Amino acid sequence: MSPSTPHPPHRKHLAIYPGSFDPITFGHLDVIRRGRRLFDELIVAVGRNPSKNQLFTAAERLEMTRALVEELVKKEPDGAAVSVQAFDGLTVDFARRAGAAALLRGVRNLSDLQYEVQQAITNREVAGLETAFVVAGQTFAYTSSSLIKQITAMGEDLTGLTAMVPALIVERLREKKAQRHPALEELRSSGQAREV
């Protein structure tokens, strides 16, 4: 390229990290932390999964995720800008509207990888959207929101959850348990049925 040839405009590399975050875990926060090192900007997209019986409302999930992401950014100011936004509908449609270059996904194990690769191929074919995978740290390899909810439903003392989710989440889980939330009651009933 000669000195007089103009450089192509720099395109900001924006990634979308989508999920239901019901609830958000240390594993999710680890993906966000690492994604901030890979991209120029990151949007944590809090969506609704109609196939899941959700414990927290969309507003609650958005509020908790925002609070924890703000806390993360304060502790670690170096890294890409990150925002938390709610969305409804298809992830690829939200990503297209946001002008994303890629989706960011966390992978914990081989079964995750199999599912995520299938989704990544579909997203690339249907929407021309690439997917960047971050492999979970060993500490988070078996942590999932589903497991957190099962422990909350079946356990008496939720203190052990502090290794998997922030204190804010443990407190909110205690509140849901005290309210006998239908999603927890359903998990508790099905768990007891399996034990019989």
N, C-alpha and C positions, 0 to 999 in steps of 0.2 A: 504494500500500500504506500503510495507516494505521500509526501508531506501535505500536498494540497487536497488529497482525497479525504472527504469528510468521513468521520467514524460513524458507524451505525448507532442509532440511539440506544442507550443502555436500558434494558427492560428489567424492571424490578422483579425479583424472584419471590413471588407471593405463594405461600402454601396454605392449604386448608387442612386443619386437623379435625375431622368430623367424629362425632360420637353422641351417644345419649347421655353419658356421664351420670349414670343413675345408681350409685353416686360416683363422683370423681375420686380416684384413688392416687396413691403415691406413684403407681405405675404410669397413670395418665400424665401426672406432673413431670415425671422423668422424660416422657416422650416430648412434652412441651419444652422442657429445658434443653434437650438435645436438638430439637427442631429449630430453636432460636439460633443455634450455631451453624445451621445448614442453609437457612434462607434469609432473605432481606427483611421479610415480614411474614408474620404467622397469624392466621385467624383460627381461633378455637371455635368451632361451629357446633353449637348445642342443638341437636335435632331430636325428633320424636320417632321412635321405632314402634309402629303400630302392632308389630308381632309380639311385643313385650308388654307385660303387665307392669307398668312403671310405679315405683315407690314414691318418687318425688315429682311434683308438678313441673311443668316447663319453666315457670317463673322461679321456683325454688332451685332447680338445677342451674339455671342461668346465674342466679344471685350467688350461689355457693362457688361455682366455677370462677366467676369474676373476682370474688374475694380472694380465693386461693391463688389465682394467676397474678393478681396485683401484689400479693405478698411475695410470690416467687420473683417477680420483676424487681421489687424493692431490695430483696436479698442479693439478687444477681443482676445488677443494672446493665452489665455488658451483654450484649446479644441483641437479636432483632426485636423490633417492636412487635408486640402481641396484643391482639384484642379478642374479646369474647362476644360472639353474636349468636342469636337464636335463628333457627331456620326451620322451615317446614317443606315437605316435598323431597324431591331427589337431591342427593348430595351434588351430583354433577351439574344440575341446574344452578344450584347456589354457587358452586365453584366458578361456573362460566360467568354468572352475573358479577362476581367479585373480581374477575380477571385473574384467576389463579393459574400459576404455571404447573402446579402439582398438588396432589393429595399427600398428606403425611399420615402414615399408619404405623402403629406399634405392633410388633409380632413377638409373642411370648414363647411359642412352641411350634412343632411341626403341623399340628392340626390347624392352628391359626394361619400358618404360612400357606397351607393348601387352599384355605378359604380366601385369604387375602390376594393370592396370586390370581385366582379365578376372577375376583372382583376387579383387580387391576387390569386384566386383559379386557374385560367387558368395558370398563371406563375408558380405556384407550381406544377401543374399537368404536364405541358409541359416541364418545365426546371428545376424543383426541386428547384426553387428560392423562398425564403420567402419574405414577404413584411412587413415592419414596418410602422405603421401609426402614424403620429403626428397630433393631433387635433389643428386646427388653433386657435389662440387667438381671443377673441371677436372682437378686433379691425379689424381683417382681415377676418371675417366670410363671408363678401359679396364682397370682392375685388377679381377681376379676370382680367386677361389680356384682355379678350373679352370686359368687361365693360370699361376698360381704353381706348380701341380703339373706342368704341361707344361714349364715352364722348369727345374724341379727334375729332372724325368726326363731331359730332353735336354741340359741344360747341364753343363759341367764345373766352372765357377766360379760359386758361388751368391751372391757378394758383391753383384752387381747387384740382388738381391732386397731389399736394405736400403732401397730407395726405395719398396717396396710393402708390406713387412711388418716388424714389429718384430724386433729382434735375437734375442729368444727364439725366434721362429718360424723364423728362418733357421737357428739352431742345431738345432732339432728336425727341420727338413727335411734338414739334412746327415746327421743320425743315420739318418733313414729311407732316405736314398739309400745310405749305407754298408751298411745292412742289406739292400739290394736288395729293398725292399718290393714285393710283387706289384702293387699299384696303380701304382707308378712304372714297374715293368718292363713292364707292359701298355701304358702310355702311350709308353714308349720304343720298344717293338716297333711299335706302330701308327704312330708318327712316322717311323720308319725306312722302314716300308712305303710311306708316302705319298711319301717322297723318291725312291724307286726308280722 
